[in-house]
Amino acid sequence: MNWILVNSEPFLDFPKPTLHNIVTLGGIGVGEARPLSQEWEDVLSLRQKTILISLGSVIPSVLMPEGMKKTIIEVVKSYPNITFIWKYEKPDDPYVSGVQNLVLSKWTPQNDLLADDRITAFVTHGGSGSMMESAVHGKPLIVIPLFGDQTRNAKTVVKYGFGIHLEKSKLLRRDAFRDAIENVLEDNKYRSAAKRMQRMMMRRLMSPKEKLVKTIELAAEFGNMPEQRVAGRNLGYIVYYNIDIILILACIIISVTAMILYLLLRLSRFLFLSTKVKMQ
C-alpha cells in the first residue's frame, strides 16, 4: 500500500506527526454553492440576522427529549429580531411549530445557506461535513456534539477560536444555550476567527480534488513505490515493540531491587547479631 487517503483537513485538526504517503482530502465533498430558491431567499430576507440549526441526520431532531426542544424554542422566542432555521424532520409537530421567527424544514440546502452572508451563525452537531462547510464559508459555530468524533471536532473549533463547544446536556438549561448564542452574536472574535479560517482554506497550496487527481496520476505512473515505504514496516517483532530495550531495563530494575533487598537482609542480620551479643 503506497498511499493512504484520509478525510481530514490539517487546518481543522490538531497538529500531529504524519507520513509522506498520507494524503489529506478534507473538504473534497464540499461543492460549489448553488443559487438559493426563491423560498429560501424570502426566508433569509425576513430579518437582518439568521441562524441555522442543524444537528445532523443520523439522530433526528424530532427524537430529541422534550426538555431540549423546550429550551431551543424558548431561546428562539427570546430573539424576535433573528430568524432561526431549524432542520426538523416533522415541521407540523405542535410542540415546536407556531413560533413566528422559527422556520422548520425537513431538509435544508446547508452548503448553499452557509455560503450566504445573511447566515450569521450555525448551530451544528459537529459532523465532519458540517465542519468543513462552515470553515469554507467562514461561519462561527455553536457545536453540540452527539457522538463519535464530534466532541473532538468541537474542541478544534474552540482551539482555533471560531466557535463554542456546548455539551448536549446543557440544552436542558435555557441560560446555557442563550449565553452561547449571545456570545457568538456579540463577540466579534468568533466571526473574525471564522473569516480567518475561510481565508486559510482558500489559500491552500492545493485543493482536495487537485491532491486526489495528482496522487492517482502518480500511483498510476509509478505503481509500487519503495520510496514511500516506512522503514518501520521492515522491523522485526522484537525491535518494533522495543522488547530488547524493555528486557534490558527489566533486568536492571530486577538487579537493583535484588541488590537492595540483599543489603537490607545483611544489615538486619548484622543488627540482630549485634543486639544478641550485647544481651549475652
Buried (B, 14 or more C-beta within 10 A) or exposed (E): EBBEBEBBBEBBBEEEEEEEBEBBBBBBEBEEBEEBEEEBEEBBEBBEBBBBBBBBEEEBBBEBEEEBBBBBBEBBEEBEEBBBBBBBBBBEBEEBEEBEBBBBBEEBBBBBBBBBEBBBBBBBBBBBBBBBBBBBBBBBBBBBBBEEEBBEBBBBBEEBBBBBBBBBEBBBBBEBBBBBBBBBBEEEEBBBBBBBBBEBBEEBEEBBEEBBEEBEEBBEEEEEEEEBBEEEEEEEEEEEEEEEEEEEEEEEEEEEEEEEEEEEEEEEEEEEEEEEEEEE
